[in-house]
Amino acid sequence: MAEGYDVVVIGSGPGGYAAAIRCTQRGASVAIAEKELIGGTCLNWGCIPSKALLSSAHTLLLAKRAAMMGVDITSATANWPKIQGRKDAIVSSFRKGLTGLVENSKVKIVWGRAIVTAPRQVKVEADAATMGIEADKIILATGSKPIEIPSIAFDGETVISSKEALELQQIPKSMIIIGGGVIGCELACVYAAVGTKVTIVEALSRLIPMEDEWVGRLIEREFKKLGIEAVTNQKVTCAEKTKGSVKVTLEGGRTIEAEKVLVSVGRKAVCD
Ligand SMILES: Cc1cc2nc3c(=O)[nH]c(=O)nc-3n(C[C@H](O)[C@H](O)[C@H](O)COP(=O)(O)OP(=O)(O)OC[C@H]3O[C@@H](n4cnc5c(N)ncnc54)[C@H](O)[C@@H]3O)c2cc1C
């Protein structure tokens, strides 16, 4: 027997949970299906963890430059396990708060992967059981996932997406970031601040190519100060994994080797 609701929302990211809460405020009975963690990409693998890491990186850089401001700090170094621990604590406390908010709004959370099987029919598959939901309206809020470059497939270890880059247990000695958009540039800042040798490769003529030209130029100038090498107008053609590192070849023939390759060339809709 399927449970019946006015609305079923698939996905509990900022799109999904806001829609679900708004529907209950308007008097609808609502279920939200989530296959991973409440809060979606933004809370668990996106905005919140990236800003937590950036804020630690910023603090470290400020401390290193403190002498310039007349403040003597004898040594400032990154304590990476603590930085990661702080980030994890922020994410889990926000997740707890959000779960309470959703539950208090009388939204029923159904755990599992939702599949729309017919008009008004949703099947939610979980390890333990499969549940049927019938709803007048179905809201798809399934978000996005990182785009993979077919010749440089993700392996979660040496060729990684932003998701793994936010959770690295150790600071890598070197990292090649393919894609100079916002996600690539943010993570370049985090890792360069804690001592990783970062090279960022962008196919277009400047970093953050979606913004005005001066923004990219300004970021390139600041990146130089952080020791980040920005290679623009270059595509990566292939990557070859060796023991403990990856060697990437650029269109122009140059090769660069690093411990990690972060592919951040954009995201695509999850609509399968
Ligand atoms: C590293 C990084 C940093 C970012 N920083 C910022 C920032 O600073 N500011 C900003 O505005 N944006 C930022 N973003 C973008 C932001 O995360 C997204 O715009 C936002 O998460 C989109 O919300 P959403 O609800 O559409 O999807 P998502 O947050 O992706 O949520 C979708 C949810 O749907 C679930 N789902 C998918 N399919 C199913 C299914 N079949 N059944 C059940 N559940 C399913 C997923 O598990 C997920 O929880 C960042 C993204 C990344 C990756």
The ligand as a Gaussian input file, in Angstrom:
#p B3LYP/6-31G(d) Opt

LIG

0 1
 C       32.289000      22.893000      -3.574000
 C       31.006000      23.671000      -3.777000
 C       30.873000      24.945000      -3.237000
 C       29.700000      25.668000      -3.406000
 N       29.623000      26.900000      -2.856000
 C       28.492000      27.628000      -3.001000
 C       28.352000      28.913000      -2.408000
 O       29.265000      29.398000      -1.746000
 N       27.199000      29.581000      -2.592000
 C       26.160000      29.068000      -3.332000
 O       25.122000      29.720000      -3.477000
 N       26.260000      27.847000      -3.909000
 C       27.388000      27.122000      -3.758000
 N       27.470000      25.878000      -4.324000
 C       26.330000      25.379000      -5.118000
 C       25.237000      24.785000      -4.224000
 O       25.762000      23.706000      -3.485000
 C       24.072000      24.315000      -5.100000
 O       23.631000      25.395000      -5.883000
 C       22.924000      23.812000      -4.259000
 O       23.339000      22.749000      -3.437000
 C       21.796000      23.346000      -5.170000
 O       20.739000      22.923000      -4.346000
 P       19.703000      21.839000      -4.850000
 O       18.677000      21.688000      -3.781000
 O       19.231000      22.173000      -6.210000
 O       20.539000      20.472000      -5.012000
 P       21.499000      19.686000      -4.038000
 O       21.977000      20.505000      -2.931000
 O       22.490000      18.986000      -4.903000
 O       20.535000      18.587000      -3.399000
 C       19.985000      17.570000      -4.137000
 C       19.652000      16.422000      -3.210000
 O       18.871000      15.478000      -3.917000
 C       19.229000      14.181000      -3.506000
 N       18.794000      13.273000      -4.567000
 C       19.189000      13.267000      -5.865000
 N       18.539000      12.297000      -6.549000
 C       17.714000      11.687000      -5.654000
 C       16.797000      10.613000      -5.748000
 N       16.537000      10.003000      -6.909000
 N       16.153000      10.231000      -4.626000
 C       16.360000      10.850000      -3.432000
 N       17.226000      11.883000      -3.298000
 C       17.886000      12.288000      -4.392000
 C       20.735000      14.259000      -3.336000
 O       21.224000      13.221000      -2.527000
 C       20.875000      15.647000      -2.706000
 O       20.834000      15.558000      -1.304000
 C       28.621000      25.111000      -4.159000
 C       28.736000      23.833000      -4.710000
 C       29.911000      23.107000      -4.522000
 C       30.014000      21.725000      -5.124000

